[in-house]
Amino acid sequence: MAMSHVQPMLLLLVSLFFLPALRGAIDFEYCAKNGNDYGTVTSIVVSPSVGPHENPTITINLFGSASKNIPAGTLVYVAFRDGEFTGLLKTYNLCDVSACNNEAEIEAGTNFELTLSDVLYVGYDEEIKYSVSLRRKTLEEEDPIIKMCVDFKVPAPAPAFVSI
């Protein structure tokens, strides 16, 4: 049976659509001096925004396991660092980006996912690192205390194929 010329092209096109999705999570590291008081991060997945945007955004999905209770009032900060410059991109309330409700917390011993949508994409540069931190404000402290923090680089976007 002879193989059609259409079949290899179809296989190539299908693989172009599905290979980026199979690439998996990106590498991350815990921030210097700030560890993982609330637990451990198991993986981070970054996906681009869908549709046309003047200011492109990304969605960051952070997966982890809580070793301590993470209170409902915890704040989630997303920032970027380019050399010595650090810029805050977005702040979320924990219960707006996870499965907890405003009365509860993420309980110790459970797995969690934080879905951080509409984060401004600052472009690809080898020097740019994104940072996601969980912070808890106490009555004694003016600034929220970092309880968990990870740094990572967002990979360069895949080239787009245009049909003419």
N, CA and C of each residue as an Amber inpcrd file, in Angstrom:
protein
   492
   0.8390000  -1.1690000   0.0000000   0.0000000   0.0000000   0.0000000
   0.8880000   1.2370000   0.0000000   0.7070000   2.1130000  -0.9290000
   1.5180000   3.3210000  -1.0500000   1.0090000   4.3840000  -0.0750000
   1.9540000   5.1050000   0.5070000   1.6070000   6.1510000   1.4670000
   1.3060000   7.4480000   0.7140000   0.2480000   8.0660000   1.0410000
  -0.1490000   9.3150000   0.4110000   0.7880000  10.4380000   0.8550000
   0.9700000  11.4400000   0.0240000   1.7850000  12.6070000   0.3770000
   1.0780000  13.4790000   1.4120000  -0.2050000  13.3060000   1.5190000
  -0.9900000  14.0970000   2.4660000  -0.7470000  13.6290000   3.9010000
  -0.5780000  12.3470000   4.1090000  -0.4110000  11.8110000   5.4600000
   0.8180000  12.3670000   6.1760000   2.0150000  12.3910000   5.5520000
   3.1630000  12.9780000   6.2640000   2.9670000  14.4550000   6.5810000
   2.3570000  15.2130000   5.6780000   2.1030000  16.6320000   5.9350000
   1.1160000  16.8100000   7.0800000   0.0990000  15.9700000   7.1130000
  -0.8750000  16.0270000   8.1940000  -0.2090000  15.7200000   9.5310000
   0.6470000  14.7210000   9.5620000   1.3770000  14.3680000  10.7830000
   2.2640000  15.5290000  11.2320000   2.9470000  16.1840000  10.3080000
   3.7930000  17.3230000  10.6380000   2.9680000  18.4590000  11.2280000
   1.8480000  18.7850000  10.6060000   1.0020000  19.8630000  11.1020000
   0.4400000  19.5570000  12.4970000  -0.0040000  18.3490000  12.7030000
  -0.5370000  17.9620000  14.0060000   0.5500000  18.0660000  15.0730000
   1.7590000  17.6240000  14.7570000   2.8460000  17.6840000  15.7450000
   3.2190000  19.1270000  16.0700000   3.1230000  20.0430000  15.1120000
   3.4160000  21.4480000  15.3870000   2.4300000  22.0470000  16.3790000
   1.1810000  21.5870000  16.3390000   0.1840000  22.1010000  17.2690000
   0.3030000  21.4970000  18.6630000   0.6800000  20.2340000  18.7510000
   0.6710000  19.5640000  20.0450000   2.0130000  19.5180000  20.7550000
   3.1200000  19.6350000  20.0650000   4.4190000  19.5720000  20.7330000
   4.6310000  20.6880000  21.7530000   4.2590000  21.9550000  21.4610000
   4.4380000  22.9700000  22.4980000   3.6470000  22.6560000  23.7600000
   2.4730000  22.0750000  23.6480000   1.6800000  21.7410000  24.8280000
   2.3110000  20.6020000  25.6170000   3.0520000  19.7520000  24.9550000
   3.6810000  18.6240000  25.6340000   5.0270000  18.9870000  26.2400000
   5.5020000  20.1920000  25.9880000   6.8130000  20.6040000  26.4690000
   6.8820000  20.5750000  27.9860000   5.7730000  20.8300000  28.6550000
   5.7100000  20.6800000  30.1000000   6.0920000  21.9340000  30.8570000
   6.3770000  21.7290000  32.1150000   6.6570000  22.8210000  33.0350000
   8.0260000  23.4310000  32.7580000   8.2010000  24.6470000  33.2660000
   9.4720000  25.3340000  33.0980000  10.2940000  25.2360000  34.3770000
  11.5960000  25.4390000  34.2470000  12.4920000  25.3860000  35.3960000
  12.2590000  26.5930000  36.3020000  12.4200000  26.3850000  37.6060000
  12.2840000  27.4710000  38.5720000  13.2630000  27.2260000  39.7030000
  13.4760000  28.2610000  40.4940000  14.3030000  28.1310000  41.6960000
  13.6860000  28.9850000  42.7870000  13.9270000  28.5910000  44.0350000
  13.4240000  29.3970000  45.1450000  14.2450000  30.6680000  45.2390000
  13.5980000  31.7730000  45.6000000  14.2610000  33.0710000  45.6820000
  15.3480000  33.0410000  46.7630000  16.3720000  33.8380000  46.5590000
  17.4750000  33.9150000  47.5180000  16.9550000  34.3380000  48.8910000
  17.4000000  33.6640000  49.9130000  17.0720000  33.9300000  51.3210000
  15.6080000  33.6880000  51.6720000  14.7560000  33.5590000  50.6820000
  13.3320000  33.3230000  50.9520000  13.0050000  31.9300000  50.4620000
  12.5890000  31.1130000  51.3680000  12.3690000  29.7280000  50.9950000
  10.9270000  29.4160000  50.7570000  10.5280000  28.3830000  51.4000000
   9.2140000  27.8320000  51.1350000   8.5150000  27.5180000  52.4440000
   8.2890000  28.5440000  53.2710000   7.6280000  28.3560000  54.5640000
   6.2610000  27.6960000  54.4370000   5.5390000  27.9850000  53.3590000
   4.2000000  27.4490000  53.1900000   4.1800000  26.0690000  52.5430000
   5.2940000  25.6220000  51.9890000   5.3040000  24.3290000  51.3160000
   6.2880000  24.3200000  50.1770000   6.0150000  23.4800000  49.1940000
   6.9130000  23.3680000  48.0540000   6.1500000  23.5880000  46.7520000
   6.8590000  24.1420000  45.7930000   6.3200000  24.2970000  44.4450000
   6.7380000  23.0590000  43.6710000   5.8090000  22.4380000  42.9840000
   6.1300000  21.2310000  42.2190000   6.3380000  21.5220000  40.7440000
   5.5970000  22.4950000  40.1920000   5.8040000  22.8640000  38.7900000
   5.1470000  24.1980000  38.4860000   5.6220000  24.8070000  37.3940000
   5.0680000  26.0640000  36.9080000   4.8540000  25.9030000  35.4050000
   3.6710000  26.2760000  34.9460000   3.3530000  26.2300000  33.5240000
   2.9240000  27.6310000  33.1100000   3.5090000  28.1410000  32.0210000
   3.1810000  29.4760000  31.5200000   2.5650000  29.3320000  30.1390000
   1.4330000  30.0050000  29.9250000   0.7910000  29.9670000  28.6140000
   0.4800000  31.3940000  28.1680000   0.5580000  31.6500000  26.8620000
   0.2830000  32.9990000  26.3510000  -1.2020000  33.3000000  26.3760000
  -1.5030000  34.5810000  26.3160000  -2.9020000  34.9900000  26.2400000
  -3.4700000  34.5830000  24.8900000  -4.7690000  34.5050000  24.8340000
  -5.4460000  34.1100000  23.6050000  -6.0680000  35.3580000  22.9870000
  -5.9410000  35.4880000  21.6750000  -6.5390000  36.6130000  20.9710000
  -5.5950000  37.7900000  20.8530000  -5.9990000  38.7850000  20.0720000
  -5.1410000  39.9540000  19.8580000  -5.1410000  40.8630000  21.0790000
  -3.9680000  41.3510000  21.4260000  -3.8310000  42.2500000  22.5780000
  -2.8180000  43.3320000  22.2440000  -3.1230000  44.5760000  22.6530000
  -2.1300000  45.6340000  22.5460000  -0.9890000  45.3520000  23.5050000
  -1.3410000  44.9270000  24.7020000  -0.3570000  44.5720000  25.7190000
  -0.4950000  43.0800000  25.9860000   0.3660000  42.2580000  25.3900000
   0.2090000  40.8080000  25.5580000   0.3340000  40.3870000  27.0240000
  -0.4260000  39.3680000  27.3660000  -0.4030000  38.8430000  28.7250000
  -0.1160000  37.3520000  28.7000000   0.2260000  36.8340000  29.8720000
   0.4430000  35.4050000  30.0450000  -0.3780000  34.9410000  31.2390000
  -0.6020000  33.6420000  31.3010000  -1.2030000  33.0210000  32.4750000
  -0.1640000  32.1090000  33.0840000   0.0350000  32.2450000  34.3850000
   0.9950000  31.4260000  35.1150000   0.2040000  30.4790000  36.0020000
   0.4160000  29.1830000  35.8300000  -0.1820000  28.1800000  36.7110000
   0.9270000  27.6250000  37.5860000   0.8110000  27.8620000  38.8880000
   1.7930000  27.3940000  39.8530000   1.1690000  26.2590000  40.6470000
   1.8220000  25.1080000  40.6510000   1.3390000  23.9220000  41.3580000
   2.2420000  23.6670000  42.5480000   1.6450000  23.2980000  43.6790000
   2.4540000  23.0490000  44.8600000   1.7570000  22.1680000  45.8670000
   2.4640000  21.9670000  46.9670000   1.9680000  21.1750000  48.0740000
   2.1850000  21.9720000  49.3590000   1.1250000  22.1620000  50.1310000
   1.2060000  22.9670000  51.3520000   1.7230000  22.1350000  52.5170000
   2.7620000  22.6350000  53.1840000   3.2600000  21.9610000  54.3830000
   2.6920000  22.6100000  55.6460000   2.1910000  23.8370000  55.5120000
   1.5170000  24.5520000  56.5870000   0.2130000  25.0920000  56.0130000
  -0.7110000  25.4510000  56.9010000  -1.9360000  26.1060000  56.4430000
  -1.5670000  27.4470000  55.8130000  -2.1490000  27.7380000  54.6540000
  -1.9260000  29.0240000  53.9830000  -3.1980000  29.8320000  54.1760000
  -3.1490000  30.8830000  55.0080000  -4.3660000  31.6360000  55.3580000
  -5.0090000  32.3200000  54.1630000  -6.3210000  32.5260000  54.2560000
  -7.0990000  33.1410000  53.1850000  -6.6380000  34.5600000  52.8700000
  -6.0750000  35.2940000  53.8020000  -5.6440000  36.6730000  53.5660000
  -4.2890000  36.8070000  52.9100000  -3.6820000  35.6980000  52.5090000
  -2.3600000  35.7350000  51.8740000  -2.4520000  36.4350000  50.5220000
  -1.4460000  37.2360000  50.2250000  -1.3690000  37.9290000  48.9410000
  -0.3780000  37.2150000  48.0290000  -0.6700000  37.2280000  46.7260000
   0.2160000  36.6290000  45.7320000   0.7260000  37.7620000  44.8470000
   2.0450000  37.9600000  44.8430000   2.6770000  39.0050000  44.0420000
   3.3550000  38.3720000  42.8280000   3.2000000  39.0080000  41.6660000
   3.9390000  38.6130000  40.4740000   4.7710000  39.8190000  40.0630000
   6.0700000  39.6150000  39.9300000   6.9820000  40.6970000  39.5840000
   7.9640000  40.1930000  38.5270000   8.7360000  41.1150000  37.9690000
   9.8160000  40.7230000  37.0770000  11.0710000  41.4670000  37.4910000
  12.1900000  40.8670000  37.1590000  13.4820000  41.4640000  37.4880000
  14.3430000  41.4430000  36.2320000  14.8940000  42.6090000  35.9120000
  15.8040000  42.7510000  34.7790000  17.0600000  43.4180000  35.3170000
  18.0640000  42.6080000  35.6310000  19.2630000  43.1500000  36.2710000
  18.9210000  43.6060000  37.6750000  19.1760000  44.8710000  37.9500000
  18.8970000  45.4280000  39.2780000  17.4810000  45.9880000  39.3970000
  16.7730000  46.1330000  38.2770000  15.4310000  46.7080000  38.2900000
  14.3930000  45.6300000  38.5560000  13.4790000  45.9050000  39.4830000
  12.3640000  45.0030000  39.7700000  11.0610000  45.7740000  39.5990000
  10.1040000  45.1650000  38.9140000   8.8090000  45.8030000  38.7110000
   7.6790000  44.8800000  39.1030000   6.7250000  45.4150000  39.8590000
   5.5430000  44.6480000  40.2510000   4.5770000  44.6120000  39.0780000
   4.1420000  43.4200000  38.6890000   3.2270000  43.2600000  37.5640000
   1.7790000  43.1340000  38.0050000   1.5390000  42.3770000  39.0740000
   0.1560000  42.1540000  39.4980000   0.1420000  41.5960000  40.9190000
  -0.9170000  41.9130000  41.6570000  -1.1290000  41.3850000  43.0030000
  -2.5080000  40.7330000  43.0390000  -2.5860000  39.5640000  43.6640000
  -3.8380000  38.8180000  43.7730000  -4.0950000  38.4710000  45.2370000
  -5.3570000  38.2900000  45.5730000  -5.7280000  37.6920000  46.8400000
  -5.7150000  36.1830000  46.6180000  -5.1610000  35.4320000  47.5370000
  -5.0260000  33.9830000  47.3930000  -6.3310000  33.3140000  46.9800000
  -7.4240000  33.7080000  47.5900000  -8.6980000  33.0370000  47.3180000
  -9.2890000  33.3950000  45.9550000  -8.7380000  34.4250000  45.3010000
  -9.1780000  34.7560000  43.9480000  -8.4800000  33.8890000  42.8980000
  -7.3810000  33.2390000  43.2720000  -6.5900000  32.4770000  42.2920000
  -6.4160000  31.0120000  42.6720000  -7.0990000  30.5710000  43.7250000
  -6.9910000  29.1730000  44.1550000  -8.3780000  28.6490000  44.5270000
  -8.4020000  27.4150000  45.0090000  -9.6680000  26.7660000  45.3390000
 -10.1720000  27.1080000  46.7390000  -9.4530000  27.9560000  47.4900000
  -9.9650000  28.3050000  48.8210000 -11.1130000  29.2920000  48.6680000
 -11.8990000  29.4350000  49.7190000 -12.9200000  30.4740000  49.6920000
 -12.5170000  31.5380000  50.6970000 -13.2110000  32.6280000  50.7470000
 -12.7940000  33.7550000  51.5850000 -12.8080000  33.4570000  53.0760000
 -13.4190000  32.3840000  53.4810000 -13.4730000  32.0230000  54.8900000
 -12.4050000  30.9970000  55.2670000 -11.9140000  30.2710000  54.2850000
 -11.0410000  29.1340000  54.5780000  -9.6100000  29.4210000  54.1550000
  -8.8130000  28.4280000  54.2260000  -7.4100000  28.4960000  53.8710000
  -7.0670000  27.2540000  53.0700000  -5.8660000  27.2500000  52.5180000
  -5.3670000  26.0220000  51.9130000  -4.7470000  25.2320000  53.0500000
  -5.2540000  24.0370000  53.2930000  -4.8370000  23.2580000  54.4570000
  -3.5160000  22.5430000  54.2320000  -2.7520000  22.4120000  55.3090000
  -1.4900000  21.6740000  55.2730000  -1.7410000  20.2540000  54.7820000
  -0.8320000  19.7580000  53.9710000  -0.9530000  18.4030000  53.4590000
  -1.7420000  18.2890000  52.1680000  -2.2610000  19.4140000  51.6620000
  -3.0240000  19.3600000  50.4150000  -2.2110000  19.9440000  49.2560000
  -2.5550000  19.5130000  48.0630000  -1.9630000  20.0910000  46.8600000
  -2.7950000  21.3010000  46.4620000  -2.1440000  22.2610000  45.8220000
  -2.8610000  23.4540000  45.3920000  -2.3840000  23.8960000  44.0140000
  -3.2260000  24.7070000  43.3690000  -2.8850000  25.3360000  42.0980000
  -3.2770000  26.7980000  42.1790000  -2.3620000  27.6730000  41.7880000
  -2.6490000  29.0950000  41.6860000  -2.7170000  29.4370000  40.1990000
  -3.8230000  30.0010000  39.7460000  -3.9830000  30.4060000  38.3510000
  -3.8940000  31.9190000  38.2920000  -2.7600000  32.4040000  37.8230000
  -2.4770000  33.8370000  37.7830000  -2.6450000  34.3210000  36.3470000
  -3.8210000  34.8680000  36.0490000  -4.1300000  35.2550000  34.6730000
  -3.8840000  36.7410000  34.4420000  -3.8060000  37.0900000  33.1740000
  -3.6440000  38.4740000  32.7280000  -2.4110000  39.1600000  33.3140000
  -1.3100000  38.4170000  33.3890000  -0.0280000  38.9860000  33.8230000
   0.6310000  39.6000000  32.5900000   1.0410000  40.8530000  32.6850000
   1.6770000  41.5290000  31.5580000   2.9340000  40.7780000  31.1300000
   3.0300000  40.4830000  29.8500000   4.2240000  39.8440000  29.2900000
   5.2060000  40.9580000  28.9500000   6.3540000  40.9700000  29.6010000
   7.3180000  42.0550000  29.4240000   8.3150000  41.7740000  28.3030000
   8.1190000  40.6970000  27.5710000   8.9980000  40.3760000  26.4470000
  10.0450000  39.3690000  26.8350000  10.6730000  38.7930000  25.8110000
  11.6920000  37.7920000  26.0760000  13.0660000  38.4450000  26.0730000
  13.8010000  38.1900000  27.1000000  15.1930000  38.6070000  27.2160000
  15.8310000  37.6080000  28.1770000  17.0080000  37.1650000  27.8680000
  17.6940000  36.1650000  28.6970000  17.8740000  36.6370000  30.1460000
  17.8960000  37.9510000  30.3650000  18.1220000  38.5050000  31.7010000
  16.8460000  38.6250000  32.5370000  15.6920000  38.6090000  31.8990000
  14.4360000  38.8340000  32.6210000  14.0070000  37.5650000  33.3490000
  13.7300000  37.7340000  34.6480000  13.1690000  36.6530000  35.4540000
  11.8480000  37.1240000  36.0370000  10.8820000  36.2240000  36.0520000
   9.6180000  36.4790000  36.7270000   9.7250000  35.9110000  38.1330000
   8.9270000  36.4470000  39.0290000   8.9170000  35.9940000  40.4130000
   7.4770000  35.9230000  40.8910000   7.1280000  34.8230000  41.5610000
   5.8230000  34.6920000  42.2040000   6.0960000  34.4770000  43.6840000
   5.4880000  35.3170000  44.5280000   5.6940000  35.1790000  45.9680000
   4.3620000  35.2130000  46.6950000   4.2770000  34.4300000  47.7510000
   3.1310000  34.4270000  48.6540000   3.5560000  35.2060000  49.8810000
   2.7530000  36.2050000  50.2420000   3.1290000  37.1080000  51.3330000
   1.9830000  37.2410000  52.3290000   2.3660000  37.3440000  53.5720000
   1.3940000  37.4650000  54.6610000   1.6830000  38.7210000  55.4430000
   0.6960000  39.5710000  55.5830000   0.8670000  40.8070000  56.3460000
   0.4760000  40.5630000  57.7950000   1.3400000  41.0030000  58.7010000
   1.0520000  40.8780000  60.1300000   0.8560000  42.2760000  60.7150000
   0.3040000  42.3320000  61.9070000   0.1050000  43.6230000  62.5640000
   1.4310000  44.2830000  62.9210000   2.4610000  43.4850000  63.1790000
   3.7620000  44.0150000  63.5800000   4.5740000  44.5480000  62.3960000
   4.3280000  44.0380000  61.2260000   5.1130000  44.3870000  60.0410000
   4.3290000  45.3180000  59.1280000   5.0080000  46.3500000  58.6000000
   4.3670000  47.2440000  57.6450000   4.2760000  46.5970000  56.2690000
   5.3610000  45.9180000  55.8610000   5.3870000  45.2280000  54.5680000
   5.0570000  43.7540000  54.7810000   4.3360000  43.1610000  53.8390000
   4.0260000  41.7320000  53.9630000   5.3030000  40.8850000  53.9820000
   5.2940000  39.8390000  54.7890000   6.4410000  38.9260000  54.9200000
   6.3420000  37.8650000  53.8350000   7.4480000  37.6500000  53.1310000
   7.4770000  36.6300000  52.0800000   7.5300000  35.2540000  52.7380000
   6.5340000  34.4160000  52.4140000   6.4420000  33.0750000  52.9720000
   6.8040000  31.9920000  51.9620000   6.7260000  32.3200000  50.6770000
   7.1240000  31.3880000  49.6180000   7.4490000  32.2410000  48.4020000
   8.5250000  31.9110000  47.7010000   8.9100000  32.7090000  46.5490000
   9.6970000  31.8470000  45.5660000   9.3480000  31.9560000  44.2860000
  10.0790000  31.2620000  43.2290000  10.3810000  32.2300000  42.0910000
  11.5410000  32.0360000  41.4700000  11.9630000  32.7870000  40.2910000
  11.9950000  31.8410000  39.1050000  11.6870000  32.3630000  37.9110000
  11.7520000  31.5380000  36.7060000  11.8410000  32.4430000  35.4840000
  12.2840000  31.8780000  34.3940000  12.3350000  32.5890000  33.1200000
  11.2070000  32.0730000  32.2400000  10.5520000  33.0020000  31.5620000
   9.5110000  32.6220000  30.6080000  10.2030000  32.3370000  29.2930000
   9.9930000  31.1560000  28.7100000  10.6650000  30.8260000  27.4620000
  10.2310000  31.7450000  26.3160000  11.0990000  31.8500000  25.3290000
  10.7840000  32.6440000  24.1430000   9.5720000  32.0380000  23.4570000
   8.7140000  32.8850000  22.8800000   7.5380000  32.3480000  22.2050000
   7.9520000  31.5300000  20.9780000   7.1530000  30.5150000  20.6840000
   7.4140000  29.6770000  19.5130000   7.1470000  30.4940000  18.2640000
   7.8880000  30.2430000  17.1920000   7.6450000  30.9830000  15.9610000
   6.2550000  30.6600000  15.4080000   5.6360000  31.6590000  14.8400000
   4.2960000  31.4800000  14.2660000   4.4090000  31.1140000  12.8020000
   3.5890000  30.2050000  12.3580000   3.5590000  29.8050000  10.9620000
   2.3490000  30.4630000  10.3100000   2.5840000  31.1360000   9.2040000
   1.5140000  31.8480000   8.5110000   1.3110000  31.2210000   7.1540000
   0.0650000  30.9530000   6.8330000  -0.2670000  30.3840000   5.5280000
  -0.7060000  31.4990000   4.6050000  -0.1490000  31.4960000   3.3910000
  -0.5100000  32.5410000   2.4280000  -1.3020000  31.9540000   1.2870000
